[in-house]
Structures are given as C-alpha cells and as structure tokens.
Amino acid sequence: MQSIPVDKANRFLEPGPIVLVTTIDGGKPNIMTMGFHMMVQHDPPLVGCVIGPWDYSYGALRSSGECVIAIPTVDLARTVVDIGNCSGATLDKFRTFELTPLPARKVTPPLIGECLANLECRVADTRLVETHNLFILEVVAISTDPERRERRTLHHRGDGSFVIDGKTVDLRDRMVKWRHLQD
C-alpha cells in the first residue's frame, strides 16, 4: 500500500454526482457547481452540502433559505465545469451557458430545464455553517424529466477528472434489511 496525503480523502469518498445549485438574490438567479454533498436521512429527506463564503451563492442561500439542487448528466459535463470556473457576481450564468430557468413549485430559485432532476430545498439547519460551511437542506419537491434520454451522471474525483455512471448492478433482492426503501 502506498501512502498519500490526507487532503486527498475526497477522491475516494465522493458520495454522489456533481450537481448544480440555483439560488436567487434580489431577483437575480445564479447557478454554482457543487461536489461536496451527502444524503443525511430519508424522512424527511435531508441533504448536507458545503457552500462557503467563497461562493457567490452563499449569501443568497443564507438570506433566502432556499435553493434547487439540479442533477446534470454527462452531456453537460463541460458546462458544469465552466459554471464552476466563473462567478455569478459578474455574469448571468443562465444566459451565458444557455440554460433554461423553469419555475419551481415550492421555492423561488429556478429549476434547470436541461437537468435530469431538480430537488427544491429549504434550509433546515445552519448549526454547522459557521464552523464547517455545512448547510442541512430539506427536499420539499422533486421534478424529473422522464423523457430525457441521457441519464448518466458525473462523479468528480477531486482532481479535475470525472467518473461517468455506467452499468447498473441490481441487488435489490439481497437488500432485505432495507426493503422498505424500495419501490
């Protein structure tokens, strides 16, 4: 076994797909790319995400208490990276990246029409924001595009490379302890 620096732990533990987060501040919508997030619990559905003061979206999330987590697919890979390389403080990312803002059902920030799914969220807990920039969000609505052909998501490896979803292994019949979570 070879030793590597501990600051590379995320390269092995990335919990889910890279996502886009929309917020709105003063009537101006914004999009940011986010890789540090995790499911916290099922019911109510809570998501932990790291958004810090270095992110333009931080102020909007703190003041509004709402966001949308949009799940992009592999066809948006370059756009996802490019969104993360610029600031909404200086440009309109929806216009710049030719993405479609759609009205959400329960929150003010828009959905992203080109994404596979959009999770509308409200901030549920901010106790870890000051120390760890960790927001706990409650998912209050989900919209998905059942007609979308591309369904593979991107998983950031922490070094500028990504893994793309591939073959699905179906082991639901073995998940006896957690059968109640299947539908």
N, C-alpha and C positions, 0 to 999 in steps of 0.2 A: 504494500500500500504506500502511496506517495502522499506526503503532507502538502496541503495548500492553505493559503491564508483564510482565516475565518470570515473575512468580509466577502467571501465568495459563496457562503452558505445558500444564498438565494438561488444560485444556479442549479441547485439540486432540489430545492423545496418549493419552487414556484407552484402555487396552488391551483391556478386556473388560467383561463385565457387572458390575453391582454385585452383591455376594454377601453372604451371611450366614455368620458363623463361629461354630461352637459350641465351647465349651471346658467343662471340668469342674474344679472345685476344691473339695476337701473334700466330695465327693459332691453338690455343688450345680452343676447345669448352667447355662450362660449363653449368650446369643446377642449378637453385635455385628454391625453393618453395616460392610462394608469396600469401599472403592473402589480402593485402591492395591494392585494385584496384577498379576502377569505370569507367563506361562509362561517357564521358564528353559531347559528341554530336554525332549526326548521320552522318552528311555530311559536311566536310569529317569526317569519323569515328575517333574519338579521345578517347583515354583511358588514365586515370590518374593512375599512380602506384607509390607506395612508395618503393624505393630501396635506401638504405643508405650506408654510408662508412663502416659500419659493415659487409656489404655483399661483398663477393669476386667479384660478378658480377658488382658491382657499377663502378669500374674502367673501365671495358670493355665497359659498356654502355656509360659512359662519353666519352671515347676515340673513339669508333666506331660509336655511334649514332644509333645503330641497335640492335634489339632483336627479338625473337619469343616468343609469349605467347601461350603455349600449354595447352590444356584443357584435363586433365586426367579424367578418370572415376573411379568408386568405386573399380573396380578390382585392381587398382594401389594405393589404399589408404596407405598401409604400405610403399610402395616405396616412395610415395610423402612425408610422414613424415620423413622417413630415409634420403632422399635427403636434407631436411631442417635441419637435425642434423649434417651435416658434411660440410667441406669446399672444394671447387674446387681448392683451393690453394695447397692442399695436395693429391688429388686423381682425377682420371678421372671418373666422375660420370656416363658417358655413359657406360663405361666398367664395373664399379663396380656394377651398377644396371641393367646391361644387357638390356639397351635401345638402340633403333636403330636410329642413326642420319641419316636424309634424307636431300638431298639438297633442299634449299628454292628457290623460283622463283625470288624474288626481293631483298633479303637481304643475308648477308653472314652467320649469325648464322644458325645452322641446325634446321629442324623440328624434332619432336619426333614421330617416326613411330607408337608407341603404344598408342598415344593420339587420342581422338575423333576429335579434330580440332586443327589447328595451325594457329595463326594470326601473319603474318610477319609485323613488326613495325619499323618505323623510329622515332627518337626523333623529335618532332615538337616544343617543348617549354621547356626551362630549367629555366625559371624565378623563379620558386618556389623550385628549387633543393637546393640551399644554405640554405634557411630558413626552408623548410619542407621536404626535400628529395623527392619531388613530381615531377616526370617526366610526361610530356604530350606526349603521343605517337600517331602517326598516323598509322592506319592499312592500309597497302599498298597491301596486298594479304591475302587470306584465303584458306587453304586447309582442307578438311574434309574427313573422311573415311565413305562413305555411307554404306559399308558392315559391319561396326563394330556393333556387337550385343549389347554390353553393352553401354548404353548411359547415365546412371545416374551419375551425378557429385556430388562432395563433397563440403560441405559448412562448413568452420571452425567456431566454436563457440567461439574461443578466449581462451579456457581453455584446449585444448587437445582433445576435443570431436568434432564430426562432425555430421552434418545432411546430409542425403542422399536424393537426389531428389526422389520423389515418384509420386503420382498421379498428372496428369496434369488437370487443370481446364481451359476449353476453353471458354473465354468470348469475343472472337473477335467480335461477333455480337453487343456487347454493347460498343465497343471502337469506337464510331462514330467520335469523335474529332481527333483520331489518325489513322484513316483507311488507310491513305496514307503510313503508315509504314508496313502494312501487305502485304504479297504476296501470 
